[in-house]
Amino acid sequence: MTIYLNGQYMPVEHAKVSVLDRGFIFGDGVYEVIPVYSRRAFRLEEHLLRLQHSLDGIRLPNPHSIAGWTDIVTELIARHEPEDQYLYLHITRGVARRDHPFPDPAVPPTVFVMSSPLLPPAQQLLDDGVCAITAQDNRWLRCDIKAISLLPNVLLRQMAVDAGCSETVLIRDNEFMTEGSASNIFVVKDGMLLAPPKDHLMLPGITYDVILEIAAAHSIPYQVRKIGVAELFTADELFLSSSTREVQAITHLDGNPVGGARPGPVYQKIYALYQDFKRDVMRAQ
Ligand code: PDD
């Protein structure tokens, strides 16, 4: 596996980062995950805009222009066999003596990019759906920043795994649902698709955008608005989305069936349209 680190391509075994890197010491950095279908990075510009938003959020200058990032991404895709991959981009505030404020003068950022094979979700997950639990959203108030400091997300996701489930649905202030520990969450009630608003309390998912575009294009009624806890627990359908997990129905929540405990009709329609979109748009950009 070849990775990109600070201007060079090298085998992952040769890649070394200082123990004083602020990513290692403070989790002081941001990242992106970009799906690649048929060797084409999906919505590269949108991902790079979201990266810019994250960098702006932590006041770290972007080390590359869009053209610069495009060159790295293109080279890394070419160096890997799979037709479908996902790219992980990671930028930290660099290596400096351990001290909380930004290094002054600034030091070069650490820039790391890797590619992994992108596999479709297992058929059984698609047929049966997955189970999820709920937990209080105890993350900070800038969840729109794709920060590498993911400790709350890691602990929240592990709670799901410990319960034999695959996702934790997060509830903020006992009032409304925000997202999953590593995915966006959609609710269906009385045929209406509900999506939480893209604000500072959730990551603005690129797959989330695709789902709402699909809904608009195929006259699936939807609303973007806050989703109260009561609506979450009485949903007819629930599903999650992410670049690496596509769309997956949540058929049990906290051990209780969601709707008929099977992937529901709105999910199935969106799943089928998402597969069409992958074939006709993502693979043919
Ligand atoms: N995570 N919300 C959170 C907290 C996430 O971590 C992710 C994705 C999403 C979905 O975003 P997108 O549709 O752009 O993948 C929402 C990635 C896949 C990860 O951390 O590996």
Residues whose N, C-alpha, C, O or C-beta is under 5 A from the ligand:
A	BS01	PDD	V33 E179 G180 S181 A182 S183 N184 L203 P204 G205 I206 T207 Y208 S241 S242 S243 T244
